């Protein structure tokens, strides 16, 4: 298998190289980058481009590694035993397959997305080392060993909320998605809005990158927020001249709530606008 890109996702050459390197090495691809840079969407697009199923495991703070393998539903078995159900005699009826078991059991290769692994407990990555290495695990309740029919292509995303263990990092191929430059961002926008007027796009990108350059912002606007903002500009028929100013930092952009997502950043930007106007 080789990933050659997707019509619906702008893939830089270094990102495409990283995907294919992970496939060749048969190692998980660990993806980091700013929120909104398309880390999760990458796995979806690779699965679609390769024509294989996608299995997604979205990690929460309470997620345990065991849940990716299987869970034993003891409560349901107890309830069925009280009701006299025949199925209670076979413990396999109460084994719930996790995402990794589904991938190991699949008749064709799959893409597995382990999304935001850094949300879980620090031991979570280490608890998956053996299974991801050997592509097998043991089910103690049924005394069976599950082995992968096909090695899945594993994507792991992280927002750097926690440091990942060195032992886990050694087993991954790593790639950091850098924030898109203006040319790449224009290509991304063209995918979502192929008929967007060039003058509106030019002015919108000026405002967007100007906002990202404002010092002290708690959260810089991301690619996904730019897409949302453009969608609103088109829907509300905002003209390009409404975005234009002699000094982009001296004008609050229309529908700024799509770009600035907390009151500290909004107040900071309003203060900068006020200061800029007074200094004219």
Secondary structure, 3 states (H helix, E strand, C coil): CCCCCECCECCCHHHHHHHHHHHHHCCEEEEEECCCCCHHHHHHHHHHHHCCEEEEEECCCCCCCHHHHEEECHHHHHHHHHHCCHHHHCHHHHEEECHHHHHHHCCCCEEEEEECHHHCCCCHHHHCHHHHHHCEEEECCCCEEEECCCCCEEEEEECCCCCCCHHHHHCEEEEEECCCCHHHHHHHHHHHCCCCCHHHHHHHHHHHHHHHCCCCCCCCCCHHHHHHHHHHHHHCCCCHHHCCCCCHHHCCCCCHHHCCCCHHHHHHHHHHHHHHHHCC
